[in-house]
Amino acid sequence: MLTIFQTLDKSEKKLAEDVDMVERDLKNLKNIMEEDEKGSTTRRRKDDREI
């Protein structure tokens, strides 16, 4: 579970952007984890370092 706080100086627009960013990151993480469960090999970055 994650909690995203809206501080007094954060606009509704900025809060929505933050929520979208977190949702996108979580979906990417889920996809990476599901690929690993399927037995895929170690993922590599564009510069060929293992991640």
C-alpha positions in Angstrom: 0.0 0.0 0.0 1.2 3.5 -0.8 0.0 6.8 0.4 0.4 10.0 -1.6 -0.1 13.1 0.5 -1.3 16.4 -0.8 0.5 19.1 1.0 -1.0 22.6 1.4 1.2 23.9 -1.4 0.5 21.1 -3.8 -2.3 21.8 -6.4 -4.9 19.3 -7.5 -3.2 19.1 -10.8 0.2 18.3 -9.3 -1.4 15.7 -7.0 -3.0 14.0 -10.0 0.4 14.0 -11.9 2.0 12.4 -8.8 -0.7 9.7 -8.7 -0.3 9.0 -12.4 3.5 8.7 -12.0 3.2 6.2 -9.1 0.6 4.1 -10.9 2.8 4.0 -14.0 5.8 3.0 -11.9 3.8 0.3 -10.1 2.5 -1.2 -13.4 6.1 -1.3 -14.8 7.3 -3.0 -11.6 4.4 -5.5 -11.9 5.3 -6.3 -15.5 9.0 -6.8 -14.6 8.1 -9.1 -11.8 5.7 -11.1 -13.9 8.4 -11.5 -16.6 10.8 -12.9 -14.0 8.1 -15.4 -12.8 7.8 -16.7 -16.3 11.5 -17.7 -16.2 12.9 -14.9 -18.3 16.6 -14.3 -18.2 18.2 -11.4 -16.2 17.0 -8.1 -17.6 19.6 -5.7 -18.8 19.7 -1.9 -19.2 20.5 -0.3 -22.5 24.2 -0.1 -21.4 24.2 -3.9 -20.9 24.5 -3.7 -17.1 22.5 -6.3 -15.2 19.6 -5.0 -13.2 
